[in-house]
Amino acid sequence: MNIVLVLIPLSLVLLAAGVSAFFWGVNHAQFDDLDTPALMPLAEDPPAPAPDRDDASPK
């Protein structure tokens, strides 16, 4: 029964940490754009730059 004396305050501390993390995220605009991250895997990668001819020649 003594463990309840530890678990109740611990759960309240974890609840406070979760609520504060949520409000931190809201204040720092973490939830403003919810559509773009879902579409980013569908975007094509930019083309790789062509290698320089000076670097490709044997010396």
Secondary structure, 3 states (H helix, E strand, C coil): CCCHHHHHHHHHHHHHHHHHHHHHHHHCCCCCCCCHHHHHHHCCCCCCCCCCHHHHCCC
